[in-house]
Amino acid sequence: MAFEYDWWEYALIPLIAGLVGYATNVVALHLTFYPLEFVGIELFRLDNQPWGLFGWQGIIPTKAEKMASTCFELMTKRLFSIHEIFSRLEPMKFAAVMDDVVLLMMDEVINEVANEFMPQTWNNIPKEVRDDIVVTADDESNKFLVDFMKDMQAHIEDVVDIKEMSVTACVENKHLIVKVFQECGEKEFVFIRKSGFYYGFLFGLIQMAVWFFYPADWILPIAGFLVGWVTNWMALKVIFLPIEPKKFCGFTLQGIFLKRQAEVSEVFARVICVEILHIKAIWGAVFTGRLSKNFSAMLRAHTLAFTDKLLVEIEPLAIAAMGVEKFLEMKESIARKVVEKIPDVIDASYEYTQSALAMEDTIREKMKVLPPAEFEGVLHPAFEEDEIQLILLGGVLGAIVGLIQLFTLFA
């Protein structure tokens, strides 16, 4: 039987198929993560879909809210309890690291408010009385901080929503959720890219045989579509299936991502705690999040009790100078300013709090012992939601390459 084309043209078919498999997987992966925002002309676009009529947004950035919600739902239900985490803080140690900055802040606030409400009376108060206020503040600030921290620990779920904080961070800074998936699945993504070539080459051998016996024009684009489709599909399946280890001919089979549970747990805990669940972000959520009003009310109550003890010696003079109503208004002003200024000094507690909470250690150790079916939920949402789109994208890119191959090599 005579060859219709040169031998090297046939030999190029599996090689090109391998390259198609590799290229489609690389492009599909890139389009999973990028661009972070929609690029193109958004004439028409369905809600929560990466594609528009003319343009594209990465699948994970498009689904950032849903994927982050799924991820942190798993964390807050299975990996840690915020109540248990905050119970690790020792109120006495917290008070010790905050004592000096709180004393300075209270001194500043009281001077500022007293000069505003009763400047003449305040400036005429004997030095001994002022010194007594300083001594009282020094004695009482530790108790104020200890009582406040105990109250906050008992009601931590009323003052901060960790899941909401984390999801909001990922939606507002989409690179965060992208980084979580990329670093946790780094080895899997290398596998996806390489496997595209190997699977594509094997399918290319079949394609070459078909083309040899039946060189119809439609073969190459159809084969290209199948190569792009199947290589993406197989790569995704090998990563996540089987979920549970299965014995087969003396070998243990399990999804390659699931085999790396201990390693991924280390990476996941580190990235999450460095990028999202760090103590600065947690305090930021306490001060400005959905439940911040509860925190402000709690801090106000403790500040008013503290202020009562500080001003007990000058209360008669203050009331005589401005009246009861104005005196109460002055105390409210002190409490309000403390609530406003606490975010400026809370960083004094960061080092101790970060160490005491030990969130990274907790997340890492709990994640290592998750059942495989639950552990799979860490990375799989990046693909599961739009798996068919990824596979179809590979097929379309493969068909385009098949058409190019037809009109350049075999025209």
Secondary structure, 3 states (H helix, E strand, C coil): CCCCCCHHHHHHHHHHHHHHHHHHHHHHHHHHHCCCCCEEECCCCCCCCCEECEEECCHHHHCHHHHHHHHHHHHHHHHCCHHHHHCCCCHHHHHHHHHHHHHHHHHHHHHHHHHHHCHHHHHHCCHHHHHHHHHHHHHHHHHHHHHHHHHHHHCHHHHCCHHHHHHHHHHHCHHHHHHHHHHHCHHHHHHHHHHHHHHHHHHHHHHHHHHHHCCCCCHHHHHHHHHHHHHHHHHHHHHHCCCCCEEECCEEECCHHHHCHHHHHHHHHHHHHHHCCCHHHHHHHHHHCCCHHHHHHHHHHHHHHHHHHHCCCCHHHHHHHHCHHHHHHHHHHHHHHHHHHHHHHHHHHHHHHHHHHCHHHHHHHHHHCCCHHHHHHHCCHHHHCCHHHHHHHHHHHHHHHHHHHHHHHCC
